[in-house]
Amino acid sequence: MNKQVLITGGAKRVGRYLSQHFARAGYDVLIHVNQSQKEGELLVTELSDKYPDQQFTLLTYNLSDWKQLPAYIKQVFGDYGIPDVIIHNASRYAPGTLREVSLQDMEEMMAIHLYAPMIIGQQYRKVGGHGSIINLLDTAIITNDTSHAMYLLAKKSLAEYTKMSALEWAPEIRVNGIALGPVLPPEGKDDSYFNSVVGSTPLKNKVELANIASTIDLIITNENISGQIIYCDSAQHLI
Ligand SMILES: NC(=O)c1ccc[n+]([C@@H]2O[C@H](COP(=O)([O-])OP(=O)(O)OC[C@H]3O[C@@H](n4cnc5c(N)ncnc54)[C@H](OP(=O)(O)O)[C@@H]3O)[C@@H](O)[C@H]2O)c1
């Protein structure tokens, strides 16, 4: 039987690359999407054609709807089995300072970045999950910049949760985080800001998708690593 991975936000950008990476590695992939249903369907077709002995399944769910998530994810594990790896990749890089943030944004940002990983983790634990959970973080978690206040607060919370859950859920489940530096410009934004961020990193290079994947592989294969946050960020956390 093939191993299985669940990737949230798995149809575009970083998530899409990771879906392709796990497919290449022989996994069945549960590709979760919210709005990118079309891209998800195309990706499922592409991967199914390329890897006919593996299963590729599209899951559509808006993680803002966190109160219904326990029942939904229980159903997913019941229908498709319990994954060996879960990658919490879904994210919304929403601008707004603490003064500006709306009640709706407060709830939505915590739902996507913290409640969803917590709820999926609880259900994973309940059904006897045994494997590796990886939370994609942002190197900005070491800062207190409020330009994307709720995004950052939620990612900081996810980083703390990474360590707490790693302790509570050992030995069956390992939980780790990867704090990323500049990978891709935010959607719809031009490259100039992104290039200036890349240029300001000590290593002066953007984070390659392949290096995110190899960091994930390291975490999955090294059974002594849990509760770690690995900075894959061209040393941006040092400045
Ligand atoms: N890009 C970078 O340079 C960078 C830098 C630091 C950290 N990171 C982290 O790395 C990860 C991947 O980055 P990225 O830029 O590829 O992410 P992204 O494009 O901003 O978001 C990934 C996916 O999250 C999903 N998503 C957003 N809101 C959702 C909701 N309410 N419910 C369910 N899914 C939702 C979207 O799925 P749909 O399209 O299906 O709606 C989206 O495609 C993120 O966790 C991000 O914080 C990225």
The ligand as a Tripos MOL2 file, in Angstrom:
@<TRIPOS>MOLECULE
LIG
   48    52     1     0     0
SMALL
NO_CHARGES

@<TRIPOS>ATOM
      1 N1          5.4540   32.5640   -0.5030 N.am      1 LIG1
      2 C1          6.4200   32.8930    0.3200 C.2       1 LIG1
      3 O1          7.4130   33.5490   -0.0670 O.2       1 LIG1
      4 C2          6.3400   32.4740    1.7640 C.ar      1 LIG1
      5 C3          7.1980   33.0820    2.7040 C.ar      1 LIG1
      6 C4          7.1270   32.6850    4.0350 C.ar      1 LIG1
      7 C5          6.2320   31.6910    4.4110 C.ar      1 LIG1
      8 N2          5.4310   31.1190    3.4850 N.ar      1 LIG1
      9 C6          4.4670   30.0710    3.9260 C.3       1 LIG1
     10 O2          4.5530   28.9650    3.0550 O.3       1 LIG1
     11 C7          3.2490   28.4280    2.7990 C.3       1 LIG1
     12 C8          2.9750   28.4250    1.2960 C.3       1 LIG1
     13 O3          3.1360   29.7410    0.7750 O.3       1 LIG1
     14 P1          2.3210   30.2250   -0.5060 P.3       1 LIG1
     15 O4          2.7960   31.5970   -0.7960 O.co2     1 LIG1
     16 O5          2.3530   29.1820   -1.5630 O.co2     1 LIG1
     17 O6          0.8470   30.2890    0.1320 O.3       1 LIG1
     18 P2         -0.4340   31.0540   -0.4600 P.3       1 LIG1
     19 O7         -0.3850   31.0130   -1.9360 O.co2     1 LIG1
     20 O8         -0.5680   32.3790    0.1990 O.co2     1 LIG1
     21 O9         -1.6290   30.1460    0.1090 O.3       1 LIG1
     22 C9         -1.6600   28.7410   -0.0900 C.3       1 LIG1
     23 C10        -3.0710   28.2660   -0.2070 C.3       1 LIG1
     24 O10        -3.7920   28.5000    1.0120 O.3       1 LIG1
     25 C11        -5.1360   28.2780    0.7070 C.3       1 LIG1
     26 N3         -6.0650   29.0060    1.5580 N.ar      1 LIG1
     27 C12        -6.1330   30.3420    1.7940 C.ar      1 LIG1
     28 N4         -7.2320   30.6330    2.5210 N.ar      1 LIG1
     29 C13        -7.8690   29.4430    2.7650 C.ar      1 LIG1
     30 C14        -9.0590   29.0760    3.4280 C.ar      1 LIG1
     31 N5         -9.8630   29.9750    4.0160 N.pl3     1 LIG1
     32 N6         -9.3910   27.7650    3.4660 N.ar      1 LIG1
     33 C15        -8.6170   26.8570    2.8770 C.ar      1 LIG1
     34 N7         -7.4990   27.1340    2.2100 N.ar      1 LIG1
     35 C16        -7.1240   28.4130    2.1500 C.ar      1 LIG1
     36 C17        -5.3460   28.7450   -0.7390 C.3       1 LIG1
     37 O11        -6.0430   27.7040   -1.3980 O.3       1 LIG1
     38 P3         -7.0220   28.0160   -2.6590 P.3       1 LIG1
     39 O12        -6.1320   28.6310   -3.6940 O.co2     1 LIG1
     40 O13        -7.5520   26.6870   -3.0160 O.co2     1 LIG1
     41 O14        -8.0890   28.9590   -2.1630 O.co2     1 LIG1
     42 C18        -3.9210   28.9650   -1.2510 C.3       1 LIG1
     43 O15        -3.7030   28.4430   -2.5320 O.3       1 LIG1
     44 C19         2.2730   29.2920    3.5870 C.3       1 LIG1
     45 O16         1.9610   28.6640    4.8090 O.3       1 LIG1
     46 C20         3.0380   30.5810    3.8180 C.3       1 LIG1
     47 O17         2.6520   31.2680    4.9850 O.3       1 LIG1
     48 C21         5.4620   31.4820    2.1820 C.ar      1 LIG1
@<TRIPOS>BOND
     1     1     2 1
     2     2     3 2
     3     2     4 1
     4     4     5 ar
     5     4    48 ar
     6     5     6 ar
     7     6     7 ar
     8     7     8 ar
     9     8     9 1
    10     8    48 ar
    11     9    10 1
    12     9    46 1
    13    10    11 1
    14    11    12 1
    15    11    44 1
    16    12    13 1
    17    13    14 1
    18    14    15 2
    19    14    16 1
    20    14    17 1
    21    17    18 1
    22    18    19 2
    23    18    20 1
    24    18    21 1
    25    21    22 1
    26    22    23 1
    27    23    24 1
    28    23    42 1
    29    24    25 1
    30    25    26 1
    31    25    36 1
    32    26    27 ar
    33    26    35 ar
    34    27    28 ar
    35    28    29 ar
    36    29    30 ar
    37    29    35 ar
    38    30    31 1
    39    30    32 ar
    40    32    33 ar
    41    33    34 ar
    42    34    35 ar
    43    36    37 1
    44    36    42 1
    45    37    38 1
    46    38    39 2
    47    38    40 1
    48    38    41 1
    49    42    43 1
    50    44    45 1
    51    44    46 1
    52    46    47 1
@<TRIPOS>SUBSTRUCTURE
     1 LIG1         1 GROUP 0 **** ****
